[in-house]
Amino acid sequence: MWDVRKIIEEIPQPITAVKYSPPCFDCQADTYDQRVGLPDVVCREIVGAVLAIARVQPGDLIMEVGAGTGAIGKWFVQSAVQYVGFDLSQAMLEIFRMHLDSKGDNWKLLQADGNQQWPMTDSTARVIFSSRAIHLLELERVVEESFRVARSEGAALLLGRVERQKESVKALMQQQMQHRLRQLGFQGRQGEQKQRQLIELCCQRGAKVIDPVVVSRWKVASTPWQSLNSWQQKEGLAGIHLPSDIQQEILNDLQIWAEANFGGLDQRVESEEAYVLQGVYLPPID
């Protein structure tokens, strides 16, 4: 069985040094789960699916990239695995720690930048997992680090995302927001597109595709105001930093559009959301 604390102690220093922690991450910590968090039952189902798809055995090491507030990660910790989670935001990790038994010896949380070397020794991770975060990172770095930390016997790289119906309030509001960003010369980050690109890059190095798996489906009733309010609390839109005046201009335009197309900002529309896992099996090293 891997000793997670021994693994961390062996990491060359200064591997977890972070030059900065942008406010756009830290300032979301207190409200993140309320705004965009997943139901607890869904998070447990995600962990069960990851363990099954990757054929994880007791004591295997799970690494989570962009661990955030631990809504999913806390259920890994409660499983019979070793867990290392890292995130750029110290504020989010502090919330994660509040969910955990401080005396537990099967977990470690680290502040680290996913665009630098990851805080893990070579050939140790049975699973590299990331939920709704990988699109914020440089794909070449993700590929290099995933192959580096993957166990020599082989490993799984699994990526999770929320899939929404195209006619849902959230999807339509997101579509309009991306459209306005492009009109102003900005290119928002597309999570699903970047996941596909990452999988293609891994396959070029011999990885085998894991077909998408729908882990869970649930009903939501959303309003345009909820989307606007969520974006109002963030610094930046679609994963990119924006001058505050430009961001406000976009939000004002979206408010006008939503009022005209939904019949009011508080108009509730029911739709279905799903959590989808996809990824690759990383090949063994001869």
PAZAPA-4460 file (N, C-alpha, C; in steps of 0.05 Angstrom, whole numbers, plus 32768, in hexadecimal, padded with zeros to 4 digits):
% residues 286
    n_x    n_y    n_z   ca_x   ca_y   ca_z    c_x    c_y    c_z   seq   type   mol
   8011   7FE8   8000   8000   8000   8000   8012   8019   8000     1      M     A
   800A   802C   7FF0   8018   8045   7FEF   8015   8054   800A     2      W     A
   802A   8060   8013   8029   8072   802A   8028   808E   801F     3      D     A
   8011   809B   8020   800D   80B4   8013   801F   80CA   801F     4      V     A
   8024   80C9   8039   8035   80DE   8045   8052   80D9   803D     5      R     A
   805B   80C0   803A   8076   80BB   8032   807A   80C4   8015     6      K     A
   8066   80C0   8004   8068   80C9   7FE9   806C   80E7   7FE7     7      I     A
   805C   80F5   7FF7   805E   8113   7FF8   8079   811B   8002     8      I     A
   8083   810E   8016   809D   8116   8021   80B4   8112   800D     9      E     A
   80B0   8100   7FFA   80C5   80FA   7FE7   80C4   810D   7FCF    10      E     A
   80B0   811D   7FCD   80AE   812F   7FB6   80C4   8144   7FB7    11      I     A
   80D3   8147   7FA1   80E8   815C   7FA0   80DC   8177   7FA5    12      P     A
   80EA   8187   7FB3   80E1   81A3   7FB9   80F0   81B6   7FA7    13      Q     A
   80E4   81CE   7FA2   80CA   81D8   7FAB   80B4   81D2   7F97    14      P     A
   80A8   81BB   7F99   8094   81B3   7F84   8079   81BF   7F88    15      I     A
   8072   81C7   7FA1   8058   81D2   7FA6   8058   81F1   7FA8    16      T     A
   806E   81FC   7FA1   806F   821A   7FA2   805C   8226   7F8E    17      A     A
   804C   8239   7F97   8039   8247   7F86   803F   8265   7F87    18      V     A
   8043   8270   7F70   804A   828C   7F6F   8033   829F   7F76    19      K     A
   801B   8296   7F71   8004   82A6   7F78   7FEB   8295   7F79    20      Y     A
   7FD6   829E   7F86   7FBD   8291   7F86   7FA8   82A5   7F7E    21      S     A
   7FA0   82A6   7F65   7F8E   82BB   7F5B   7F75   82BD   7F6B    22      P     A
   7F6C   82D5   7F70   7F53   82D9   7F7E   7F3B   82CB   7F71    23      P     A
   7F3C   82C7   7F57   7F26   82BB   7F49   7F21   829F   7F53    24      C     A
   7F34   8292   7F60   7F30   8278   7F6C   7F2A   827B   7F8A    25      F     A
   7F3A   8289   7F98   7F36   828B   7FB5   7F1B   8298   7FBD    26      D     A
   7F13   82AD   7FAE   7EFB   82BB   7FB5   7EE2   82AB   7FB0    27      C     A
   7EE4   8294   7FA2   7ECD   8283   7F9D   7ECA   826E   7FB2    28      Q     A
   7EDD   826A   7FC3   7EDE   8253   7FD5   7EC5   8251   7FE6    29      A     A
   7EBD   8267   7FF3   7EA6   8266   8006   7E8B   8261   7FF9    30      D     A
   7E89   8267   7FDF   7E6F   8265   7FD2   7E6F   8250   7FBC    31      T     A
   7E86   8244   7FB6   7E88   8232   7F9F   7E74   821B   7FA0    32      Y     A
   7E72   820D   7FB6   7E60   81F6   7FB7   7E43   81FE   7FB5    33      D     A
   7E3C   8215   7FC1   7E20   821E   7FBF   7E19   8226   7FA2    34      Q     A
   7E2D   8231   7F94   7E27   823B   7F79   7E27   8225   7F64    35      R     A
   7E3C   8214   7F64   7E3F   8200   7F4F   7E46   81E5   7F59    36      V     A
   7E43   81E0   7F73   7E49   81C6   7F7E   7E36   81B1   7F75    37      G     A
   7E3E   8198   7F78   7E2E   8181   7F70   7E21   8175   7F89    38      L     A
   7E0A   8168   7F86   7DFE   815A   7F9D   7E10   8145   7FA9    39      P     A
   7E0F   8142   7FC3   7E20   812E   7FD0   7E1E   8112   7FC5    40      D     A
   7E05   810B   7FBF   7E01   80F0   7FB4   7E0F   80EC   7F99    41      V     A
   7E0F   8101   7F89   7E1D   8100   7F6F   7E3B   80FD   7F73    42      V     A
   7E46   810C   7F86   7E63   810B   7F8C   7E6B   80EF   7F94    43      C     A
   7E5B   80E2   7FA5   7E61   80C7   7FAD   7E60   80B4   7F95    44      R     A
   7E4C   80B8   7F83   7E4A   80A7   7F6B   7E62   80AB   7F59    45      E     A
   7E6C   80C4   7F57   7E84   80C9   7F47   7E9C   80BA   7F51    46      I     A
   7EA0   80BA   7F6B   7EB7   80AC   7F77   7EB4   808E   7F71    47      V     A
   7E9C   8083   7F75   7E97   8066   7F70   7E9D   805F   7F53    48      G     A
   7E95   8071   7F40   7E9A   806C   7F24   7EB8   806D   7F1D    49      A     A
   7EC6   8081   7F29   7EE3   8083   7F24   7EF1   806A   7F2D    50      V     A
   7EEB   8061   7F45   7EF8   8049   7F50   7EF2   8031   7F3F    51      L     A
   7EDA   802F   7F35   7ED3   8018   7F25   7EE0   8018   7F09    52      A     A
   7EDF   802F   7EFC   7EEA   8032   7EE1   7F08   802D   7EE2    53      I     A
   7F15   8037   7EF6   7F33   8035   7EF8   7F3B   801B   7F05    54      A     A
   7F28   800B   7F0D   7F2E   7FF1   7F1A   7F41   7FF5   7F32    55      R     A
   7F3A   8008   7F43   7F4B   800F   7F5A   7F4A   7FF9   7F6F    56      V     A
   7F61   7FF4   7F7B   7F63   7FE0   7F91   7F69   7FEF   7FAB    57      Q     A
   7F62   7FE3   7FC2   7F68   7FF0   7FDC   7F85   7FF8   7FDD    58      P     A
   7F89   8011   7FE6   7FA4   801B   7FE9   7FAF   8029   7FD1    59      G     A
   7FA1   8027   7FBA   7FAB   8035   7FA2   7FA9   8053   7FA6    60      D     A
   7FBA   8062   7F98   7FBC   807F   7F9B   7FAC   808E   7F86    61      L     A
   7F9A   80A0   7F90   7F8A   80B1   7F7F   7F95   80CD   7F81    62      I     A
   7F9A   80DA   7F6A   7FA2   80F6   7F6A   7F8C   8106   7F5D    63      M     A
   7F83   811B   7F6B   7F6F   812D   7F60   7F7B   8148   7F59    64      E     A
   7F78   8150   7F40   7F82   8169   7F36   7F6C   817E   7F37    65      V     A
   7F70   8193   7F47   7F5B   81A6   7F4B   7F47   819C   7F5F    66      G     A
   7F50   8195   7F77   7F40   8188   7F8B   7F2A   819A   7F96    67      A     A
   7F2F   81B4   7F95   7F1B   81C7   7F9E   7F12   81C4   7FBB    68      G     A
   7EF8   81C6   7FC0   7EED   81C5   7FDB   7EE9   81A8   7FE5    69      T     A
   7EEF   8195   7FD4   7EEE   8179   7FDD   7ED3   816C   7FDC    70      G     A
   7EC0   8177   7FCD   7EA6   816B   7FCA   7EA7   814F   7FC0    71      A     A
   7EB9   8149   7FAE   7EBE   812E   7FA4   7ED4   8121   7FB3    72      I     A
   7EEA   812F   7FB7   7F02   8123   7FC4   7EFD   8117   7FDF    73      G     A
   7EEB   8122   7FEF   7EE6   8118   800A   7EDC   80FB   8009    74      K     A
   7ECE   80F4   7FF3   7EC4   80D8   7FF1   7EDB   80C5   7FE8    75      W     A
   7EEF   80CF   7FDA   7F07   80BF   7FD5   7F14   80B8   7FEF    76      F     A
   7F17   80CD   8000   7F25   80C9   8019   7F17   80B4   802B    77      V     A
   7EFC   80B3   8029   7EED   809F   8038   7EEE   8083   802C    78      Q     A
   7EFA   8080   8015   7EFD   8066   8008   7F18   805A   8011    79      S     A
   7F1C   8041   800A   7F34   8033   8012   7F4B   8039   7FFF    80      A     A
   7F51   8053   7FFB   7F66   805B   7FE9   7F78   8070   7FF6    81      V     A
   7F8F   8075   7FEA   7FA0   808C   7FF1   7F98   80A3   7FDF    82      Q     A
   7F97   80BB   7FEA   7F8E   80D2   7FDA   7FA0   80EA   7FDD    83      Y     A
   7FA7   80F6   7FC6   7FB5   8110   7FC6   7FA5   8123   7FB4    84      V     A
   7F9D   8139   7FBF   7F8F   814D   7FAF   7F9E   8168   7FB0    85      G     A
   7F9F   8175   7F99   7FAC   818F   7F99   7F9B   81A4   7F8A    86      F     A
   7F9F   81BD   7F92   7F90   81D3   7F86   7FA0   81EC   7F88    87      D     A
   7F9B   81FF   7F76   7FA9   8218   7F78   7F9F   8229   7F8F    88      L     A
   7F86   8226   7F96   7F79   8237   7FAA   7F7C   822B   7FC6    89      S     A
   7F8B   8238   7FD8   7F8D   8230   7FF3   7F72   8232   8002    90      Q     A
   7F63   8246   7FFA   7F49   824B   8008   7F36   8233   8003    91      A     A
   7F36   8229   7FEB   7F25   8212   7FE5   7F2F   81F9   7FF4    92      M     A
   7F49   81F5   7FF5   7F54   81DE   8004   7F4E   81E0   8021    93      L     A
   7F4D   81F7   802D   7F45   81FA   8049   7F29   81F0   804E    94      E     A
   7F17   81F6   803C   7EFC   81EB   803E   7EFC   81CD   803B    95      I     A
   7F0C   81C2   8029   7F0F   81A5   8026   7F18   8199   8040    96      F     A
   7F2C   81A4   804D   7F36   8199   8066   7F21   8197   807C    97      R     A
   7F0E   81AA   807B   7EF9   81A9   8090   7EE7   8191   808D    98      M     A
   7EE7   8185   8075   7ED6   816D   8070   7EE4   8154   807A    99      H     A
   7EFE   8155   8081   7F0D   813D   8085   7F15   8139   80A2   100      L     A
   7F1B   8120   80A8   7F25   8119   80C3   7F43   8120   80C3   101      D     A
   7F4A   8133   80D3   7F66   813D   80D3   7F7A   8127   80DB   102      S     A
   7F70   8112   80E8   7F82   80FC   80F1   7F85   80E7   80DB   103      K     A
   7F77   80E9   80C6   7F79   80D5   80B1   7F94   80D5   80A4   104      G     A
   7F9D   80BC   809D   7FB8   80BA   8093   7FB9   80B1   8075   105      D     A
   7FA1   80B2   8068   7FA0   80AA   804C   7F9C   80C1   8039   106      N     A
   7FA0   80D9   8042   7F9B   80F0   8030   7FB0   8106   8035   107      W     A
   7FB3   8116   8020   7FC4   812E   8021   7FB9   8143   800E   108      K     A
   7FB7   815C   8017   7FAE   8172   8006   7FC5   8186   8003   109      L     A
   7FC9   818F   7FEB   7FE0   81A0   7FE5   7FD7   81B7   7FD3   110      L     A
   7FE2   81CF   7FD9   7FDF   81E5   7FC7   7FF4   81E4   7FB2   111      Q     A
   7FEC   81E3   7F99   7FFF   81E1   7F83   7FF2   81EA   7F69   112      A     A
   8002   81F3   7F57   7FF9   81FD   7F3D   7FFA   81E6   7F29   113      D     A
   7FE3   81DF   7F1D   7FE2   81C9   7F0A   7FF1   81CF   7EF0   114      G     A
   7FFA   81E7   7EEC   800A   81EE   7ED4   8028   81EC   7EDA   115      N     A
   802E   81E3   7EF2   804A   81DD   7EF9   804C   81BF   7EFF   116      Q     A
   8063   81B6   7F08   8066   819A   7F0E   8053   8192   7F25   117      Q     A
   8045   817C   7F22   8031   8174   7F35   803E   8169   7F4E   118      W     A
   8031   816C   7F65   803D   8163   7F7F   803A   8145   7F83   119      P     A
   8048   8135   7F73   8047   8118   7F75   8060   810D   7F69   120      M     A
   806A   80F8   7F77   8082   80EA   7F6C   807B   80DA   7F54   121      T     A
   808F   80D2   7F44   808A   80C3   7F2C   807D   80A8   7F31   122      D     A
   806D   809F   7F1F   8062   8083   7F1E   8054   807B   7F37   123      S     A
   8043   808B   7F42   8035   8085   7F5B   8017   8085   7F5A   124      T     A
   800B   8093   7F47   7FEE   8096   7F47   7FE0   8080   7F36   125      A     A
   7FCC   8074   7F43   7FBB   8060   7F34   7FA6   806F   7F24   126      R     A
   7F9D   8086   7F2E   7F89   8097   7F21   7F90   80B4   7F23   127      V     A
   7F8F   80C2   7F0C   7F90   80DF   7F0C   7F74   80E8   7F05   128      I     A
   7F68   80F7   7F17   7F4C   80FF   7F14   7F4A   811D   7F15   129      F     A
   7F38   8129   7F04   7F33   8145   7F06   7F16   814B   7EFE   130      S     A
   7F08   815B   7F0D   7EEC   8161   7F08   7EE9   817F   7F03   131      S     A
   7EE1   8186   7EEB   7EDA   81A1   7EE3   7EF1   81B5   7EE8   132      R     A
   7F0A   81AC   7EE4   7F21   81BD   7EE9   7F36   81BB   7ED4   133      A     A
   7F37   81A5   7EC5   7F4D   81A1   7EB3   7F4F   81B5   7E9C   134      I     A
   7F38   81C2   7E95   7F38   81D6   7E80   7F47   81EF   7E88   135      H     A
   7F4D   81F2   7EA1   7F5C   820A   7EAB   7F7A   8206   7EA8   136      L     A
   7F83   81EE   7EA0   7F9F   81E8   7EA0   7FAA   81E5   7E83   137      L     A
   7FC4   81E7   7E81   7FD1   81E3   7E67   7FD1   81C5   7E61   138      E     A
   7FC6   81BD   7E4A   7FC2   81A1   7E44   7FDD   8192   7E43   139      L     A
   7FF1   819E   7E37   800B   8190   7E35   8016   8189   7E51   140      E     A
   8012   819B   7E64   801B   8197   7E7F   800B   817F   7E8C   141      R     A
   7FF1   817F   7E87   7FE1   816A   7E92   7FE9   814F   7E87   142      V     A
   7FEF   814D   7E6D   7FF8   8134   7E61   8012   812B   7E6D   143      V     A
   8026   813D   7E6E   8040   8136   7E78   803F   812D   7E95   144      E     A
   8031   813B   7EA5   8030   8134   7EC1   801F   811B   7EC6   145      E     A
   800A   8117   7EB7   7FFB   80FF   7EBA   800B   80E6   7EB4   146      S     A
   801A   80E7   7E9F   802B   80D0   7E98   8042   80CD   7EAC   147      F     A
   804B   80E3   7EB7   8061   80E1   7ECB   8058   80D4   7EE5   148      R     A
   8041   80DC   7EEF   8039   80D3   7F09   802A   80B8   7F08   149      V     A
   8022   80AF   7EF0   8013   8096   7EED   8024   807E   7EF5   150      A     A
   8018   806B   7F02   8026   8053   7F0A   8031   8045   7EF1   151      R     A
   8048   8039   7EF4   8054   802B   7EDD   8043   8014   7ED3   152      S     A
   8032   8008   7EE4   8021   7FF2   7EDC   8009   7FFD   7ECB   153      E     A
   8006   8017   7ECA   7FEF   8022   7EBC   7FDE   8032   7ECF   154      G     A
   7FCF   8045   7EC5   7FBE   8056   7ED6   7FA6   8060   7EC5   155      A     A
   7F94   806E   7ED2   7F7D   807A   7EC4   7F7D   8098   7EC9   156      A     A
   7F79   80A7   7EB4   7F74   80C4   7EB5   7F57   80C8   7EB0   157      L     A
   7F48   80D1   7EC4   7F2B   80D5   7EC2   7F23   80F2   7EC6   158      L     A
   7F13   80FC   7EB5   7F0A   8118   7EB5   7EEC   8119   7EB8   159      L     A
   7EE2   812A   7EC9   7EC5   812D   7ECD   7EBB   8148   7EC5   160      G     A
   7EA3   8148   7EBB   7E96   8161   7EB3   7E78   815E   7EB7   161      R     A
   7E6A   8175   7EB9   7E4D   8176   7EBA   7E43   817C   7E9E   162      V     A
   7E31   816B   7E95   7E25   816E   7E7A   7E08   8179   7E7E   163      E     A
   7E02   818E   7E70   7DE7   819A   7E72   7DD8   8198   7E58   164      R     A
   7DBE   8197   7E59   7DAE   8198   7E41   7DB2   81B2   7E33   165      Q     A
   7DB2   81B1   7E18   7DB9   81C9   7E09   7DA4   81E0   7E0D   166      K     A
   7D8C   81D8   7E13   7D77   81EC   7E16   7D74   81F6   7E33   167      E     A
   7D85   81EC   7E45   7D83   81F4   7E61   7D8C   8211   7E65   168      S     A
   7D83   821D   7E7B   7D8A   8239   7E80   7DA8   823C   7E82   169      V     A
   7DB5   822B   7E91   7DD2   822D   7E95   7DE1   822B   7E7A   170      K     A
   7DD9   8218   7E6A   7DE7   8214   7E50   7DE3   822C   7E3E   171      A     A
   7DCB   8236   7E3C   7DC5   824D   7E2B   7DD4   8266   7E35   172      L     A
   7DD4   826A   7E4F   7DE2   8281   7E5A   7E00   827F   7E55   173      M     A
   7E0B   8267   7E58   7E27   8262   7E53   7E2E   8267   7E35   174      Q     A
   7E1C   825E   7E24   7E20   8262   7E07   7E21   8280   7E00   175      Q     A
   7E0E   828F   7E0B   7E0D   82AB   7E06   7E25   82BA   7E11   176      Q     A
   7E2E   82B1   7E29   7E46   82BE   7E35   7E5F   82B9   7E24   177      M     A
   7E62   82A0   7E1A   7E79   829A   7E09   7E78   82AA   7DEF   178      Q     A
   7E5F   82AE   7DE4   7E5C   82BD   7DCC   7E65   82DA   7DD0   179      H     A
   7E5E   82E6   7DE6   7E66   8302   7DEC   7E83   8304   7DF1   180      R     A
   7E8F   82F0   7DFD   7EAC   82F1   7E00   7EBA   82F1   7DE5   181      L     A
   7EB1   82E0   7DD3   7EBD   82DF   7DB8   7EBA   82F9   7DA9   182      R     A
   7EA3   8306   7DAC   7E9E   831F   7D9F   7EB2   8335   7DA8   183      Q     A
   7EBB   8332   7DC2   7ECE   8346   7DCD   7EEB   833D   7DCA   184      L     A
   7EEF   8327   7DBB   7F0A   831E   7DB6   7F16   830B   7DCB   185      G     A
   7F05   8300   7DDC   7F0F   82ED   7DF1   7F06   82D1   7DEA   186      F     A
   7F16   82BE   7DF1   7F0F   82A2   7DEC   7F0C   8293   7E06   187      Q     A
   7EF3   828E   7E0E   7EEF   8280   7E27   7EF8   8263   7E25   188      G     A
   7EFD   8257   7E3C   7F07   823B   7E3D   7EEF   8228   7E3B   189      R     A
   7EF1   8215   7E29   7EDC   8202   7E24   7EE4   81E8   7E31   190      Q     A
   7ED7   81E0   7E47   7EDF   81C9   7E56   7EDD   81AF   7E46   191      G     A
   7EC6   81AA   7E39   7EC3   8191   7E2A   7ED7   818F   7E13   192      E     A
   7EDB   81A5   7E05   7EEE   81A5   7DEE   7F0B   819F   7DF8   193      Q     A
   7F13   81AB   7E0E   7F2E   81A6   7E19   7F31   8189   7E23   194      K     A
   7F1C   817E   7E2D   7F1D   8162   7E35   7F23   8150   7E1D   195      Q     A
   7F15   8155   7E08   7F19   8145   7DEF   7F36   8148   7DE5   196      R     A
   7F40   8161   7DE6   7F5B   8165   7DDD   7F6F   8157   7DEF   197      Q     A
   7F6A   8157   7E09   7F7C   8149   7E1C   7F7C   812B   7E16   198      L     A
   7F65   8120   7E12   7F63   8103   7E0C   7F72   80FC   7DF3   199      I     A
   7F6F   810D   7DDE   7F7D   8108   7DC5   7F9C   8109   7DC9   200      E     A
   7FA5   811C   7DD9   7FC2   811E   7DDE   7FCC   8105   7DED   201      L     A
   7FBC   80FB   7E00   7FC5   80E3   7E0F   7FC5   80CA   7DFC   202      C     A
   7FB1   80C9   7DEA   7FB0   80B2   7DD8   7FC8   80B2   7DC5   203      C     A
   7FD2   80C9   7DBE   7FEA   80CB   7DAD   8002   80BE   7DBB   204      Q     A
   8001   80BB   7DD5   8016   80AF   7DE4   800F   8093   7DEE   205      R     A
   7FFB   8087   7DE1   7FF5   806B   7DE6   7FDE   8066   7DFA   206      G     A
   7FD1   807A   7E03   7FBB   8076   7E16   7FA3   806B   7E07   207      A     A
   7F91   805E   7E17   7F79   8052   7E0C   7F60   8061   7E16   208      K     A
   7F4F   8068   7E04   7F37   8078   7E0B   7F24   8069   7E1E   209      V     A
   7F1A   8077   7E32   7F04   806D   7E42   7EEB   807B   7E39   210      I     A
   7ED8   806C   7E2F   7EBF   8077   7E25   7EB1   8087   7E3B   211      D     A
   7EA4   809D   7E34   7E96   80AE   7E48   7E82   809D   7E57   212      P     A
   7E80   80A2   7E71   7E6D   8094   7E83   7E5C   80A9   7E91   213      V     A
   7E42   80A7   7E8E   7E30   80B9   7E9C   7E2C   80AD   7EB9   214      V     A
   7E37   80BB   7ECC   7E37   80B1   7EE8   7E1C   80B6   7EF5   215      V     A
   7E10   80CD   7EF0   7DF7   80D4   7EFE   7DE8   80E9   7EED   216      S     A
   7DCE   80E9   7EF0   7DBD   80FE   7EE4   7DAB   8109   7EFA   217      R     A
   7DA4   8123   7EF8   7D93   812F   7F0C   7D84   8147   7EFF   218      W     A
   7D6E   814E   7F0B   7D5E   8165   7F02   7D66   817E   7F11   219      K     A
   7D66   8194   7F02   7D6B   81AE   7F0E   7D56   81C2   7F04   220      V     A
   7D51   81D6   7F14   7D40   81ED   7F0B   7D50   8206   7F0E   221      A     A
   7D58   8212   7EF7   7D6A   8228   7EF7   7D5D   8242   7EED   222      S     A
   7D68   8259   7EF6   7D5F   8273   7EEC   7D77   8281   7EE0   223      T     A
   7D72   8294   7ECD   7D87   82A4   7EC2   7D96   82B4   7ED8   224      P     A
   7D88   82BC   7EEC   7D95   82CC   7F02   7DAA   82BB   7F10   225      W     A
   7DA5   82A2   7F13   7DB9   8291   7F21   7DD4   8291   7F12   226      Q     A
   7DD2   828F   7EF7   7DEB   8290   7EE7   7DF8   82AB   7EE9   227      S     A
   7DE9   82C0   7EE7   7DF4   82DB   7EE9   7E00   82E0   7F04   228      L     A
   7DF3   82D8   7F19   7DFD   82DC   7F34   7E16   82CD   7F39   229      N     A
   7E18   82B4   7F2E   7E30   82A4   7F31   7E48   82B1   7F23   230      S     A
   7E43   82BB   7F0B   7E59   82C8   7EFC   7E61   82E3   7F09   231      W     A
   7E4D   82F0   7F15   7E52   830A   7F22   7E66   8307   7F39   232      Q     A
   7E66   82F0   7F46   7E77   82EB   7F5D   7E93   82E3   7F55   233      Q     A
   7E98   82DF   7F3C   7EB2   82D5   7F33   7EC3   82EC   7F27   234      K     A
   7EDD   82E8   7F28   7EEF   82FA   7F1A   7EF7   82EC   7F00   235      E     A
   7EEA   82F4   7EEA   7EEF   82E7   7ED1   7ED7   82D7   7EC8   236      G     A
   7ED6   82CF   7EAF   7EC1   82BF   7EA4   7ECD   82A9   7E92   237      L     A
   7EC1   8291   7E92   7EC9   827C   7E80   7EE7   8275   7E84   238      A     A
   7EF0   8277   7E9D   7F0C   8270   7EA2   7F21   8283   7E9A   239      G     A
   7F19   829C   7E92   7F2D   82B0   7E8B   7F29   82C9   7E9B   240      I     A
   7F3E   82D7   7EA0   7F3D   82F1   7EAF   7F34   8307   7E9C   241      H     A
   7F23   8319   7EA6   7F19   832F   7E96   7F1B   8348   7EA6   242      L     A
   7F1F   835F   7E99   7F1C   8379   7EA6   7F00   837B   7EB2   243      P     A
   7EFE   8386   7EC9   7EE4   8386   7ED7   7ECE   8395   7EC7   244      S     A
   7ED6   83AA   7EB8   7EC1   83B8   7EA9   7EB7   83A7   7E91   245      D     A
   7EC9   8397   7E85   7EC0   8386   7E6F   7EAE   8370   7E7A   246      I     A
   7EB6   8364   7E91   7EA6   834F   7E9C   7E8A   835A   7EA3   247      Q     A
   7E88   8372   7EAE   7E6E   837D   7EB5   7E5E   8383   7E9C   248      Q     A
   7E6B   838C   7E87   7E5D   8391   7E6E   7E51   8378   7E63   249      E     A
   7E5F   8362   7E64   7E55   8348   7E5B   7E3D   833F   7E6C   250      I     A
   7E40   8342   7E86   7E2A   833A   7E97   7E11   834B   7E94   251      L     A
   7E15   8364   7E8F   7DFE   8376   7E89   7DF0   836E   7E70   252      N     A
   7E00   8368   7E5B   7DF4   835F   7E42   7DE5   8344   7E45   253      D     A
   7DF0   8332   7E55   7DE3   8319   7E5A   7DC9   831C   7E69   254      L     A
   7DC9   832F   7E7B   7DB0   8334   7E8A   7D9A   833D   7E78   255      Q     A
   7DA0   834F   7E66   7D8C   8359   7E52   7D83   8342   7E41   256      I     A
   7D96   8332   7E37   7D8F   831B   7E26   7D7D   8308   7E35   257      W     A
   7D84   8301   7E4E   7D74   82EE   7E5D   7D58   82F8   7E63   258      A     A
   7D56   8311   7E69   7D3B   831C   7E6F   7D29   831A   7E56   259      E     A
   7D35   831E   7E3E   7D26   831D   7E26   7D1F   8301   7E1D   260      A     A
   7D30   82EE   7E23   7D2D   82D3   7E19   7D21   82BF   7E2C   261      N     A
   7D22   82C5   7E46   7D16   82B3   7E5A   7CFD   82BF   7E67   262      F     A
   7CF7   82D8   7E61   7CE0   82E4   7E6D   7CE4   82ED   7E89   263      G     A
   7CFD   82F1   7E91   7D04   82FA   7EAC   7D1B   82EB   7EB7   264      G     A
   7D2B   82F8   7EC9   7D43   82EC   7ED4   7D3C   82D6   7EE8   265      L     A
   7D24   82D7   7EF3   7D1C   82C2   7F07   7D0C   82AC   7EFC   266      D     A
   7D0A   82AB   7EE2   7CFB   8295   7ED5   7D09   827B   7ED8   267      Q     A
   7CFC   8267   7EE5   7D08   824E   7EEB   7D02   823A   7ED4   268      R     A
   7D17   822D   7ECB   7D14   8219   7EB5   7D21   81FF   7EBF   269      V     A
   7D12   81E9   7EBD   7D1C   81CF   7EC6   7D2B   81C1   7EAF   270      E     A
   7D41   81B4   7EB6   7D50   81A5   7EA3   7D5F   818F   7EB1   271      S     A
   7D6D   817F   7EA1   7D7D   8169   7EAC   7D9A   816E   7EA9   272      E     A
   7DA9   8167   7EBD   7DC6   8168   7EBC   7DD2   814C   7EC1   273      E     A
   7DE9   8148   7EB7   7DF6   812D   7EBA   7E14   8131   7EC0   274      A     A
   7E1F   811F   7ECF   7E3C   8120   7ED4   7E49   8109   7EC3   275      Y     A
   7E5C   8111   7EB3   7E68   80FF   7EA0   7E86   80FC   7EA6   276      V     A
   7E8F   80E3   7EA7   7EAB   80DD   7EAA   7EB6   80D3   7E8F   277      L     A
   7ECE   80DC   7E88   7EDC   80D1   7E70   7EFA   80D3   7E75   278      Q     A
   7F09   80C5   7E65   7F26   80C7   7E69   7F34   80B2   7E5A   279      G     A
   7F4B   80A9   7E64   7F5C   8095   7E57   7F69   8083   7E6B   280      V     A
   7F70   806B   7E62   7F82   805A   7E71   7F9E   805F   7E67   281      Y     A
   7FAF   8068   7E79   7FCB   806E   7E72   7FDA   8053   7E71   282      L     A
   7FEB   804F   7E5D   7FF7   8035   7E58   800C   802E   7E6D   283      P     A
   8011   8015   7E72   8027   800C   7E84   8041   8014   7E77   284      P     A
   8055   8017   7E89   8070   801D   7E80   8080   8004   7E81   285      I     A
   808B   7FFC   7E6A   809B   7FE3   7E69   80B5   7FE6   7E78   286      D     A
***
